[in-house]
């Protein structure tokens, strides 16, 4: 691949009509959103698309910068796909990845702050809620190595060892190839994540292999590689080597990124909460996490 993207869908699109050996793709419309499910089936598929064996789901919704409502078709589409990809039962740790001080990278920690944590609700308190099927959920933001001195993967492994959740959900900002997908796309997969890989700053892998329990990764693209953007606009005449030298690894984000991140974090966290606690209505969940 000669461009940066974290989206499996964009990697398949880049291949065009070439044979996608070892890959199955299903696309359809649901709740006024476009859903694409990509299954990487074997080593051939891994080599073709550059992604580990597993399922990758992309939900394309109304752009978050224009998205004032949260309990709508977008929420239904995203929460249903999350519910499909997570284990049906068991306790969960939700980890928000990224740097809250850098707006395009703040999705993870903002989302983690709005997760409905329930691990501490037990015994008589649990009975008082009237929700006997309340799933055990804990959440935290990992921060970044420049602030904490620890890799996000190291922190998650330590918390998993202590809390012993049955699986982990990570939330992180992603990189896309297409500007049109910034702040209007949610990707989820059951293969984990390598934080920072889309922006050329790859950290430790966070997956079942490294933390010991299944890892579901959820993210929203918030940046585009400047060299990729210019090359796409220039078309066949683009001098990719010169463009890459001139841009120096620069990443581009929309001017309304503040609004985009706030709304993306709100919808993503609400979708996760609704997927984990289906007995609680979205309206009540908004009140509980306000």
MOURLIN-V14368 format. One record per backbone hydrogen bond with DSSP energy under -0.5 kcal/mol. CO is the residue of the C=O (numbers start at 0). NH is the residue of the N-H. E is the energy in kcal/mol with one decimal. If there is no record, write none. Layout:
{{CO;NH;E} {CO;NH;E}}
This chain:
{{2;4;-0.5} {5;7;-0.6} {6;10;-1.5} {7;11;-1.9} {8;12;-2.4} {9;13;-2.2} {10;14;-1.0} {12;15;-1.4} {14;17;-1.8} {18;20;-1.2} {19;22;-1.4} {21;40;-2.9} {21;41;-0.7} {23;38;-2.9} {25;36;-3.4} {27;34;-3.2} {29;32;-1.9} {32;29;-2.9} {32;34;-0.6} {33;59;-2.9} {34;27;-2.4} {35;37;-0.5} {35;57;-2.7} {36;25;-2.5} {36;38;-0.5} {37;39;-0.6} {37;55;-2.8} {38;23;-2.2} {38;40;-0.7} {39;53;-1.4} {41;45;-2.2} {42;46;-2.2} {43;47;-2.1} {44;48;-2.5} {45;49;-2.0} {45;50;-0.5} {53;39;-2.9} {54;189;-1.4} {55;37;-3.1} {56;187;-2.6} {57;35;-2.6} {57;59;-0.5} {58;60;-0.6} {58;185;-2.2} {59;33;-1.7} {62;65;-1.8} {63;66;-1.4} {65;67;-0.9} {69;71;-1.2} {71;75;-1.9} {72;76;-2.6} {73;77;-2.5} {74;78;-2.8} {75;79;-2.0} {76;80;-1.7} {77;81;-2.3} {78;82;-2.4} {79;83;-1.5} {80;84;-1.4} {81;85;-1.7} {90;165;-1.1} {90;166;-1.2} {91;137;-2.0} {92;94;-0.6} {92;168;-2.7} {93;95;-0.5} {93;139;-2.0} {94;96;-0.6} {94;170;-2.2} {95;141;-2.2} {95;142;-0.5} {96;107;-0.7} {97;99;-0.6} {98;101;-1.6} {100;102;-0.6} {101;104;-2.0} {102;105;-1.9} {105;109;-2.1} {106;110;-2.5} {107;111;-2.6} {108;112;-1.5} {110;113;-1.6} {111;114;-1.2} {114;116;-1.2} {117;120;-2.3} {119;121;-1.0} {121;124;-1.2} {121;125;-0.9} {122;126;-1.9} {123;127;-2.2} {124;128;-1.1} {125;129;-0.7} {125;130;-0.8} {126;129;-0.9} {129;131;-0.6} {130;133;-1.6} {134;136;-0.5} {135;91;-2.4} {136;117;-2.0} {136;118;-2.2} {137;93;-3.0} {139;95;-2.4} {142;97;-0.6} {143;146;-1.7} {143;147;-2.6} {144;148;-2.3} {150;154;-2.1} {151;155;-2.5} {152;156;-2.3} {153;157;-2.0} {154;158;-2.3} {155;159;-2.8} {156;160;-2.2} {157;161;-1.4} {158;162;-3.3} {159;163;-2.2} {165;213;-0.6} {166;92;-1.8} {167;215;-3.1} {168;94;-3.1} {169;217;-2.8} {170;96;-2.9} {171;219;-1.0} {173;221;-2.6} {173;222;-1.1} {174;5;-3.1} {175;224;-0.7} {177;180;-1.3} {178;181;-1.7} {180;183;-1.4} {180;184;-0.6} {182;63;-3.4} {183;60;-2.3} {185;58;-2.8} {186;218;-2.5} {187;56;-3.3} {188;216;-2.5} {192;194;-0.6} {192;205;-3.2} {193;196;-1.8} {194;202;-2.4} {195;198;-1.0} {195;200;-2.9} {196;199;-1.2} {203;194;-0.6} {204;206;-0.5} {205;192;-2.3} {206;209;-0.7} {206;210;-2.7} {207;211;-1.6} {213;167;-2.6} {214;191;-0.9} {214;216;-0.5} {215;169;-2.7} {216;188;-2.1} {217;171;-1.9} {218;186;-2.7} {219;173;-2.3} {220;182;-2.5} {222;175;-2.5} {223;251;-3.3} {224;228;-2.3} {225;229;-2.6} {226;230;-2.4} {227;231;-2.3} {228;232;-1.9} {229;233;-2.4} {230;234;-1.6} {233;236;-0.9} {234;237;-1.7} {237;239;-1.0} {238;242;-2.6} {239;243;-2.5} {240;244;-2.0} {241;245;-2.4} {242;246;-2.4} {243;247;-1.6} {246;249;-1.2} {249;225;-2.8} {251;223;-2.5} {253;256;-1.2} {255;259;-2.3} {256;260;-2.8} {257;261;-2.1} {258;262;-2.3} {259;263;-2.5} {260;264;-2.6} {261;265;-1.7} {262;266;-2.6} {263;267;-2.6} {264;268;-2.4} {265;269;-2.2} {266;270;-2.6} {267;271;-2.3} {268;272;-2.8} {269;273;-2.6} {270;274;-2.1} {271;275;-2.4} {272;276;-2.2} {276;279;-1.9} {280;284;-2.5} {281;285;-2.1} {282;286;-1.3} {283;287;-2.4} {284;288;-1.8} {286;289;-0.9}}
